[in-house]
Amino acid sequence: MPIGYTPGMTLVESITRDLHCLPNAKLVEVARFISELVPQVAERQREALAESYGCMDDEQGEAFEQAVLKEAAEAEH
């Protein structure tokens, strides 16, 4: 029996059901892992970061960082 398989469900349905049970922090880990498995996704992310590098001044960057950290902290609860 394959890992993640549930009788009466497709493998994708079974995996999706399991994902719904994970806390947000674990979902972020899963998303990062999957992104690394798909080379095109990782390349697009690198390109997007390179294109956006330096588009914010220090104050904007700090405000953005604080907003991301706040959202991440709230998502964990």
PyRosetta script that sets phi, psi and omega in degrees:
from pyrosetta import init, pose_from_sequence

init()
pose = pose_from_sequence("MPIGYTPGMTLVESITRDLHCLPNAKLVEVARFISELVPQVAERQREALAESYGCMDDEQGEAFEQAVLKEAAEAEH")
pose.set_psi(1, 126.5)
pose.set_omega(1, -179.0)
pose.set_phi(2, -64.3)
pose.set_psi(2, 151.2)
pose.set_omega(2, 175.8)
pose.set_phi(3, -60.5)
pose.set_psi(3, 135.8)
pose.set_omega(3, 177.9)
pose.set_phi(4, 84.1)
pose.set_psi(4, -1.8)
pose.set_omega(4, -177.5)
pose.set_phi(5, -80.5)
pose.set_psi(5, 136.6)
pose.set_omega(5, 173.6)
pose.set_phi(6, -124.7)
pose.set_psi(6, 125.7)
pose.set_omega(6, 179.3)
pose.set_phi(7, -52.9)
pose.set_psi(7, 137.2)
pose.set_omega(7, 179.2)
pose.set_phi(8, 86.8)
pose.set_psi(8, -1.6)
pose.set_omega(8, 179.7)
pose.set_phi(9, -126.8)
pose.set_psi(9, 151.2)
pose.set_omega(9, 172.0)
pose.set_phi(10, -73.3)
pose.set_psi(10, 164.5)
pose.set_omega(10, 178.9)
pose.set_phi(11, -59.9)
pose.set_psi(11, -42.8)
pose.set_omega(11, -179.9)
pose.set_phi(12, -64.0)
pose.set_psi(12, -42.3)
pose.set_omega(12, 177.8)
pose.set_phi(13, -61.2)
pose.set_psi(13, -41.5)
pose.set_omega(13, -179.7)
pose.set_phi(14, -65.7)
pose.set_psi(14, -44.2)
pose.set_omega(14, 178.9)
pose.set_phi(15, -64.3)
pose.set_psi(15, -43.3)
pose.set_omega(15, 179.8)
pose.set_phi(16, -60.7)
pose.set_psi(16, -42.6)
pose.set_omega(16, 177.5)
pose.set_phi(17, -59.4)
pose.set_psi(17, -44.3)
pose.set_omega(17, 179.6)
pose.set_phi(18, -64.3)
pose.set_psi(18, -38.2)
pose.set_omega(18, 179.1)
pose.set_phi(19, -63.1)
pose.set_psi(19, -35.7)
pose.set_omega(19, 179.3)
pose.set_phi(20, -63.9)
pose.set_psi(20, -20.0)
pose.set_omega(20, -179.3)
pose.set_phi(21, -87.5)
pose.set_psi(21, -11.0)
pose.set_omega(21, -176.2)
pose.set_phi(22, -82.9)
pose.set_psi(22, 146.1)
pose.set_omega(22, 172.4)
pose.set_phi(23, -70.4)
pose.set_psi(23, 159.5)
pose.set_omega(23, -176.6)
pose.set_phi(24, -55.2)
pose.set_psi(24, -39.2)
pose.set_omega(24, -178.8)
pose.set_phi(25, -61.1)
pose.set_psi(25, -39.0)
pose.set_omega(25, 178.2)
pose.set_phi(26, -70.8)
pose.set_psi(26, -34.8)
pose.set_omega(26, 177.4)
pose.set_phi(27, -62.5)
pose.set_psi(27, -36.6)
pose.set_omega(27, 176.8)
pose.set_phi(28, -63.1)
pose.set_psi(28, -42.8)
pose.set_omega(28, 177.9)
pose.set_phi(29, -61.2)
pose.set_psi(29, -43.6)
pose.set_omega(29, 179.5)
pose.set_phi(30, -62.6)
pose.set_psi(30, -44.6)
pose.set_omega(30, -179.6)
pose.set_phi(31, -61.5)
pose.set_psi(31, -41.7)
pose.set_omega(31, 178.3)
pose.set_phi(32, -64.1)
pose.set_psi(32, -43.1)
pose.set_omega(32, 179.8)
pose.set_phi(33, -61.6)
pose.set_psi(33, -46.7)
pose.set_omega(33, -179.9)
pose.set_phi(34, -63.6)
pose.set_psi(34, -41.4)
pose.set_omega(34, 178.6)
pose.set_phi(35, -59.1)
pose.set_psi(35, -37.5)
pose.set_omega(35, 179.3)
pose.set_phi(36, -70.7)
pose.set_psi(36, -25.2)
pose.set_omega(36, 178.8)
pose.set_phi(37, -75.3)
pose.set_psi(37, -22.9)
pose.set_omega(37, -178.2)
pose.set_phi(38, -107.3)
pose.set_psi(38, 100.7)
pose.set_omega(38, -174.9)
pose.set_phi(39, -55.8)
pose.set_psi(39, -34.7)
pose.set_omega(39, -178.6)
pose.set_phi(40, -65.2)
pose.set_psi(40, -36.1)
pose.set_omega(40, 178.9)
pose.set_phi(41, -66.1)
pose.set_psi(41, -47.2)
pose.set_omega(41, -179.9)
pose.set_phi(42, -61.1)
pose.set_psi(42, -40.6)
pose.set_omega(42, 179.5)
pose.set_phi(43, -65.5)
pose.set_psi(43, -43.0)
pose.set_omega(43, 178.1)
pose.set_phi(44, -62.1)
pose.set_psi(44, -38.3)
pose.set_omega(44, 179.0)
pose.set_phi(45, -65.3)
pose.set_psi(45, -43.1)
pose.set_omega(45, 178.3)
pose.set_phi(46, -62.5)
pose.set_psi(46, -41.6)
pose.set_omega(46, 179.1)
pose.set_phi(47, -64.0)
pose.set_psi(47, -42.8)
pose.set_omega(47, 179.7)
pose.set_phi(48, -63.1)
pose.set_psi(48, -41.5)
pose.set_omega(48, 178.3)
pose.set_phi(49, -65.1)
pose.set_psi(49, -42.1)
pose.set_omega(49, -179.9)
pose.set_phi(50, -64.6)
pose.set_psi(50, -40.4)
pose.set_omega(50, -179.4)
pose.set_phi(51, -69.3)
pose.set_psi(51, -32.5)
pose.set_omega(51, -176.2)
pose.set_phi(52, -93.8)
pose.set_psi(52, -5.7)
pose.set_omega(52, -178.7)
pose.set_phi(53, -58.2)
pose.set_psi(53, 129.4)
pose.set_omega(53, 176.3)
pose.set_phi(54, 81.1)
pose.set_psi(54, 9.3)
pose.set_omega(54, -177.6)
pose.set_phi(55, -82.5)
pose.set_psi(55, -6.6)
pose.set_omega(55, 177.6)
pose.set_phi(56, -120.6)
pose.set_psi(56, 144.3)
pose.set_omega(56, 173.3)
pose.set_phi(57, -79.5)
pose.set_psi(57, 177.0)
pose.set_omega(57, -175.3)
pose.set_phi(58, -57.9)
pose.set_psi(58, -43.2)
pose.set_omega(58, -178.3)
pose.set_phi(59, -64.8)
pose.set_psi(59, -44.1)
pose.set_omega(59, 178.4)
pose.set_phi(60, -64.7)
pose.set_psi(60, -40.5)
pose.set_omega(60, 179.4)
pose.set_phi(61, -62.1)
pose.set_psi(61, -43.2)
pose.set_omega(61, 178.6)
pose.set_phi(62, -65.5)
pose.set_psi(62, -41.3)
pose.set_omega(62, 179.1)
pose.set_phi(63, -64.0)
pose.set_psi(63, -41.3)
pose.set_omega(63, 178.4)
pose.set_phi(64, -64.5)
pose.set_psi(64, -45.0)
pose.set_omega(64, 179.6)
pose.set_phi(65, -60.0)
pose.set_psi(65, -44.2)
pose.set_omega(65, 179.8)
pose.set_phi(66, -64.0)
pose.set_psi(66, -38.9)
pose.set_omega(66, 178.7)
pose.set_phi(67, -64.7)
pose.set_psi(67, -41.6)
pose.set_omega(67, 179.2)
pose.set_phi(68, -65.5)
pose.set_psi(68, -45.4)
pose.set_omega(68, 179.7)
pose.set_phi(69, -62.8)
pose.set_psi(69, -40.3)
pose.set_omega(69, 178.6)
pose.set_phi(70, -63.3)
pose.set_psi(70, -45.8)
pose.set_omega(70, 179.6)
pose.set_phi(71, -62.2)
pose.set_psi(71, -41.4)
pose.set_omega(71, 179.2)
pose.set_phi(72, -64.2)
pose.set_psi(72, -41.5)
pose.set_omega(72, 179.6)
pose.set_phi(73, -65.1)
pose.set_psi(73, -40.1)
pose.set_omega(73, 179.7)
pose.set_phi(74, -69.8)
pose.set_psi(74, -33.6)
pose.set_omega(74, -179.8)
pose.set_phi(75, -68.0)
pose.set_psi(75, -27.4)
pose.set_omega(75, -179.9)
pose.set_phi(76, -73.5)
pose.set_psi(76, -16.2)
pose.set_omega(76, -177.1)
pose.set_phi(77, -103.6)
pose.dump_pdb("model.pdb")
